[in-house]
Amino acid sequence: MIITTFIVGFIMVIVALVLTTLIKVSVVTTNKTAARNDSEFVLELLRRNIKSSNPEHVSIYNSQGERKYNRRTGRVHSQSSSEEWESVGPNQSGNEIHFRPQGSQNWVCIAYYKGLSWDVEKKKDDEGQDVLMGYILKVTKNREDYTAKGCFGDLGNNDALMVLNSKAINIKDFSFQYRIHGEDAINKIIQVDMVAQPVHWYFAKGAPINREIYRQAIITTESIEW
């Protein structure tokens, strides 16, 4: 009787461990798929709009250290009273891209900002440090109301700020840079780099599954000079 009870208990423990592992793997797989879907959605949005924009109406800005996103208020907060707003040059990295698609009266601004100091993942990194949440934001501005500095910093009642990544996905990095191909070329070749990871993760360091998703896209404007 004692041996039978021991065997049954041992089997139940094994079954519980297997089921727990399967559930964790299922959740991780679902979250990684969500990270891929989020990244592909953002990159496809950029591909469709940038390639149809006049190169003169595509600019990249670097405001990474000057602004933070407050997810409680849904607003972008400036960390500096004296922000400088000059578009970056070729081969320089930035976290904002502003463009106006051909024939449109609206400017589209897409930016990457970190959250405030309290906005962190529940799980710390391998060094025991908090991991700040990162967000990809989108704002559409009327042509008459658009300014590079005010696209995210001066939101009116009619300006809807959209968060393009889901709550379960942390954007660890998102950057742009461009180059001009050839001396007489008018089009811009824009490189987009993204690193995303699921917020909910159950595997320890050294697991065979990589938590981060790395994506890169090369987008070229397709303006024609007559």
VOPAGU-2260 file (C-alpha; in pm, 1 decimal, decimal comma):
REM VOPAGU-2260
SITE   aa  ch    i         X         Y         Z
SITE  MET   A    0       0,0       0,0       0,0
SITE  ILE   A    1     277,7     242,7      89,5
SITE  ILE   A    2     468,8     156,3    -227,7
SITE  THR   A    3     156,4     206,8    -440,3
SITE  THR   A    4      91,0     545,8    -280,2
SITE  PHE   A    5     452,1     647,7    -340,2
SITE  ILE   A    6     435,7     545,9    -707,3
SITE  VAL   A    7     106,0     729,5    -763,0
SITE  GLY   A    8     242,3    1041,8    -591,9
SITE  PHE   A    9     561,2    1029,0    -798,0
SITE  ILE   A   10     362,0     998,3   -1121,4
SITE  MET   A   11     139,1    1291,3   -1023,1
SITE  VAL   A   12     444,9    1508,0    -953,4
SITE  ILE   A   13     593,8    1419,5   -1293,6
SITE  VAL   A   14     263,8    1493,6   -1468,8
SITE  ALA   A   15     233,9    1828,5   -1286,9
SITE  LEU   A   16     588,9    1926,4   -1387,6
SITE  VAL   A   17     527,0    1830,5   -1749,9
SITE  LEU   A   18     198,9    2023,9   -1763,5
SITE  THR   A   19     359,9    2329,6   -1601,6
SITE  THR   A   20     643,3    2320,8   -1854,1
SITE  LEU   A   21     400,1    2286,4   -2144,4
SITE  ILE   A   22     196,6    2582,7   -2020,1
SITE  LYS   A   23     509,0    2797,6   -1984,6
SITE  VAL   A   24     632,0    2701,6   -2331,6
SITE  SER   A   25     288,6    2778,1   -2477,2
SITE  VAL   A   26     277,5    3122,2   -2312,4
SITE  VAL   A   27     632,9    3205,0   -2422,9
SITE  THR   A   28     561,0    3094,7   -2780,5
SITE  THR   A   29     244,6    3305,0   -2789,4
SITE  ASN   A   30     430,0    3609,3   -2656,0
SITE  LYS   A   31     715,1    3571,2   -2904,5
SITE  THR   A   32     460,9    3549,1   -3185,9
SITE  ALA   A   33     299,0    3868,1   -3054,9
SITE  ALA   A   34     639,6    4040,6   -3056,5
SITE  ARG   A   35     694,1    3936,7   -3418,5
SITE  ASN   A   36     346,0    4056,4   -3514,6
SITE  ASP   A   37     396,5    4393,4   -3344,8
SITE  SER   A   38     731,9    4448,6   -3514,2
SITE  GLU   A   39     601,0    4345,6   -3855,9
SITE  PHE   A   40     298,2    4574,7   -3819,9
SITE  VAL   A   41     517,5    4877,4   -3744,7
SITE  LEU   A   42     765,9    4801,0   -4022,7
SITE  GLU   A   43     489,1    4748,3   -4278,9
SITE  LEU   A   44     330,3    5079,4   -4176,8
SITE  LEU   A   45     663,4    5250,7   -4242,1
SITE  ARG   A   46     720,6    5070,3   -4572,2
SITE  ARG   A   47     383,4    5164,7   -4716,7
SITE  ASN   A   48     401,7    5531,3   -4621,3
SITE  ILE   A   49     767,6    5629,0   -4651,1
SITE  LYS   A   50     819,4    5492,4   -5000,8
SITE  SER   A   51     535,6    5711,6   -5130,6
SITE  SER   A   52     664,9    6026,8   -4958,3
SITE  ASN   A   53     866,9    6304,9   -5113,3
SITE  PRO   A   54    1226,6    6269,5   -4984,6
SITE  GLU   A   55    1217,1    6636,7   -4885,5
SITE  HIS   A   56     926,5    6553,0   -4654,5
SITE  VAL   A   57    1103,1    6270,4   -4470,6
SITE  SER   A   58    1313,3    6375,2   -4169,9
SITE  ILE   A   59    1472,6    6195,7   -3875,4
SITE  TYR   A   60    1520,0    6350,6   -3530,3
SITE  ASN   A   61    1699,9    6241,6   -3216,2
SITE  SER   A   62    1512,1    6321,3   -2894,1
SITE  GLN   A   63    1584,1    5997,5   -2708,7
SITE  GLY   A   64    1738,9    6153,9   -2398,5
SITE  GLU   A   65    1504,8    6451,8   -2381,8
SITE  ARG   A   66    1158,6    6296,6   -2374,9
SITE  LYS   A   67     974,8    6019,9   -2190,2
SITE  TYR   A   68     631,4    5865,5   -2236,5
SITE  ASN   A   69     386,2    5854,3   -1945,9
SITE  ARG   A   70     149,3    5565,0   -2008,6
SITE  ARG   A   71     -85,6    5679,5   -1729,5
SITE  THR   A   72    -154,0    6017,1   -1889,3
SITE  GLY   A   73     -91,8    5911,0   -2249,0
SITE  ARG   A   74     138,6    6207,3   -2302,8
SITE  VAL   A   75     502,3    6267,6   -2387,9
SITE  HIS   A   76     692,3    6466,6   -2125,3
SITE  SER   A   77    1002,0    6672,5   -2192,1
SITE  GLN   A   78    1302,3    6617,1   -1965,2
SITE  SER   A   79    1474,0    6936,7   -2081,5
SITE  SER   A   80    1359,3    7297,9   -2101,4
SITE  SER   A   81    1581,7    7373,2   -2402,3
SITE  GLU   A   82    1515,2    7115,6   -2670,7
SITE  GLU   A   83    1700,7    7152,4   -2998,1
SITE  TRP   A   84    1516,4    7038,2   -3307,6
SITE  GLU   A   85    1741,9    6985,6   -3603,3
SITE  SER   A   86    1702,7    6682,8   -3824,7
SITE  VAL   A   87    1995,8    6443,1   -3818,5
SITE  GLY   A   88    2224,7    6406,6   -4117,6
SITE  PRO   A   89    2312,0    6098,9   -4323,9
SITE  ASN   A   90    2434,9    5795,8   -4127,2
SITE  GLN   A   91    2327,9    5954,2   -3797,1
SITE  SER   A   92    2084,2    5770,0   -3574,5
SITE  GLY   A   93    1752,8    5905,0   -3447,2
SITE  ASN   A   94    1443,5    5784,4   -3263,1
SITE  GLU   A   95    1180,9    5990,5   -3448,6
SITE  ILE   A   96    1079,3    5995,6   -3812,8
SITE  HIS   A   97     838,0    6248,9   -3960,4
SITE  PHE   A   98     697,3    6217,8   -4311,5
SITE  ARG   A   99     415,9    6345,2   -4529,6
SITE  PRO   A  100     294,1    6091,3   -4786,8
SITE  GLN   A  101     256,0    6215,6   -5143,0
SITE  GLY   A  102     -77,6    6389,7   -5193,3
SITE  SER   A  103    -163,6    6391,7   -4823,0
SITE  GLN   A  104    -236,7    6702,5   -4617,6
SITE  ASN   A  105    -124,2    6534,9   -4295,5
SITE  TRP   A  106     214,3    6473,2   -4140,9
SITE  VAL   A  107     275,0    6137,8   -3974,7
SITE  CYS   A  108     517,5    6124,7   -3681,4
SITE  ILE   A  109     645,4    5795,3   -3542,5
SITE  ALA   A  110     878,8    5792,8   -3242,9
SITE  TYR   A  111    1033,8    5564,5   -2985,0
SITE  TYR   A  112    1039,2    5672,7   -2620,7
SITE  LYS   A  113    1120,5    5504,5   -2293,3
SITE  GLY   A  114     872,5    5510,6   -2006,8
SITE  LEU   A  115     919,5    5696,7   -1679,8
SITE  SER   A  116    1134,4    5555,9   -1399,9
SITE  TRP   A  117     844,6    5364,4   -1242,1
SITE  ASP   A  118     734,3    5206,2   -1571,2
SITE  VAL   A  119     938,1    4885,0   -1564,3
SITE  GLU   A  120     896,6    4516,2   -1635,0
SITE  LYS   A  121     811,6    4291,5   -1340,5
SITE  LYS   A  122    1111,6    4073,9   -1417,2
SITE  LYS   A  123    1457,3    4225,8   -1372,1
SITE  ASP   A  124    1744,2    4170,5   -1613,9
SITE  ASP   A  125    2031,4    3926,1   -1564,8
SITE  GLU   A  126    2220,9    4181,6   -1351,6
SITE  GLY   A  127    1922,0    4239,5   -1124,6
SITE  GLN   A  128    1844,5    4582,6   -1270,9
SITE  ASP   A  129    1501,0    4717,8   -1360,4
SITE  VAL   A  130    1410,2    4707,8   -1730,1
SITE  LEU   A  131    1236,5    5023,9   -1851,2
SITE  MET   A  132     941,8    4980,9   -2083,7
SITE  GLY   A  133     976,7    5121,3   -2434,6
SITE  TYR   A  134     698,0    5244,4   -2663,4
SITE  ILE   A  135     649,8    5318,2   -3032,8
SITE  LEU   A  136     413,5    5612,6   -3071,4
SITE  LYS   A  137     229,2    5757,0   -3370,0
SITE  VAL   A  138      67,7    6097,3   -3416,2
SITE  THR   A  139     -96,1    6248,7   -3723,5
SITE  LYS   A  140     -84,5    6626,6   -3757,9
SITE  ASN   A  141    -261,1    6856,5   -4000,7
SITE  ARG   A  142     -23,3    7024,6   -4241,9
SITE  GLU   A  143     -99,6    7371,7   -4102,7
SITE  ASP   A  144     -50,7    7263,1   -3740,4
SITE  TYR   A  145     265,6    7059,9   -3786,8
SITE  THR   A  146     600,9    7154,8   -3640,1
SITE  ALA   A  147     885,6    6911,5   -3582,8
SITE  LYS   A  148     914,4    7000,4   -3214,8
SITE  GLY   A  149     541,1    7009,0   -3150,6
SITE  CYS   A  150     443,2    6685,0   -3319,6
SITE  PHE   A  151     457,2    6497,2   -2987,5
SITE  GLY   A  152     522,8    6786,1   -2751,5
SITE  ASP   A  153     214,1    6992,1   -2836,4
SITE  LEU   A  154     -84,2    6758,5   -2858,3
SITE  GLY   A  155    -424,1    6919,1   -2906,5
SITE  ASN   A  156    -765,3    6773,4   -2829,1
SITE  ASN   A  157    -797,6    6644,0   -3185,2
SITE  ASP   A  158    -453,4    6481,1   -3191,6
SITE  ALA   A  159    -484,9    6112,0   -3115,5
SITE  LEU   A  160    -162,4    5958,3   -2986,7
SITE  MET   A  161    -145,3    5588,2   -3067,2
SITE  VAL   A  162      78,4    5329,8   -2902,6
SITE  LEU   A  163     172,3    5085,3   -3178,7
SITE  ASN   A  164     310,1    4806,2   -2959,5
SITE  SER   A  165      90,4    4601,4   -2726,7
SITE  LYS   A  166     118,8    4609,8   -2347,0
SITE  ALA   A  167     272,4    4261,9   -2345,7
SITE  ILE   A  168     564,7    4372,1   -2565,8
SITE  ASN   A  169     857,0    4587,5   -2453,3
SITE  ILE   A  170    1040,8    4772,1   -2729,5
SITE  LYS   A  171    1402,5    4775,4   -2611,8
SITE  ASP   A  172    1535,6    4971,8   -2908,4
SITE  PHE   A  173    1396,6    5138,3   -3219,4
SITE  SER   A  174    1607,8    5365,6   -3436,8
SITE  PHE   A  175    1634,5    5519,3   -3781,9
SITE  GLN   A  176    1916,2    5639,0   -4002,4
SITE  TYR   A  177    1936,9    5727,1   -4368,6
SITE  ARG   A  178    2183,9    5766,4   -4648,4
SITE  ILE   A  179    2163,7    5908,7   -4998,3
SITE  HIS   A  180    2267,8    5675,8   -5277,8
SITE  GLY   A  181    2486,8    5851,3   -5534,6
SITE  GLU   A  182    2581,0    6215,7   -5574,7
SITE  ASP   A  183    2281,2    6312,3   -5787,0
SITE  ALA   A  184    2026,7    6087,0   -5617,6
SITE  ILE   A  185    1721,8    6250,5   -5464,3
SITE  ASN   A  186    1581,3    5945,9   -5285,4
SITE  LYS   A  187    1668,6    5843,8   -4931,1
SITE  ILE   A  188    1756,9    5493,2   -4818,0
SITE  ILE   A  189    1628,1    5454,9   -4462,3
SITE  GLN   A  190    1741,4    5181,0   -4227,3
SITE  VAL   A  191    1509,7    5083,3   -3942,8
SITE  ASP   A  192    1638,0    4871,4   -3652,4
SITE  MET   A  193    1413,2    4724,7   -3385,4
SITE  VAL   A  194    1463,1    4508,5   -3076,8
SITE  ALA   A  195    1148,7    4381,6   -2902,6
SITE  GLN   A  196    1088,5    4130,4   -2627,5
SITE  PRO   A  197     785,4    3979,8   -2450,0
SITE  VAL   A  198     717,4    4118,1   -2102,7
SITE  HIS   A  199     609,5    3779,9   -1964,8
SITE  TRP   A  200     899,2    3535,3   -1971,6
SITE  TYR   A  201     948,4    3220,5   -1767,1
SITE  PHE   A  202    1286,4    3089,3   -1876,9
SITE  ALA   A  203    1605,9    3159,5   -1688,0
SITE  LYS   A  204    1934,1    3282,5   -1833,2
SITE  GLY   A  205    2096,0    3026,6   -2060,6
SITE  ALA   A  206    1768,6    2885,7   -2193,7
SITE  PRO   A  207    1781,9    2765,8   -2556,6
SITE  ILE   A  208    1509,7    3014,1   -2656,0
SITE  ASN   A  209    1617,1    3372,5   -2720,8
SITE  ARG   A  210    1383,0    3624,9   -2562,3
SITE  GLU   A  211    1460,2    3920,1   -2789,0
SITE  ILE   A  212    1331,4    3969,4   -3142,8
SITE  TYR   A  213    1565,2    4156,8   -3378,7
SITE  ARG   A  214    1420,7    4313,9   -3692,9
SITE  GLN   A  215    1570,6    4537,3   -3959,3
SITE  ALA   A  216    1416,1    4697,8   -4266,1
SITE  ILE   A  217    1560,5    4897,9   -4554,8
SITE  ILE   A  218    1307,3    5140,6   -4700,9
SITE  THR   A  219    1369,6    5363,0   -5002,9
SITE  THR   A  220    1163,7    5662,4   -5106,6
SITE  GLU   A  221    1042,8    5633,8   -5465,3
SITE  SER   A  222    1018,2    5993,8   -5577,2
SITE  ILE   A  223    1065,8    6063,0   -5949,9
SITE  GLU   A  224    1238,6    6377,3   -6073,6
SITE  TRP   A  225    1096,1    6495,5   -6406,5
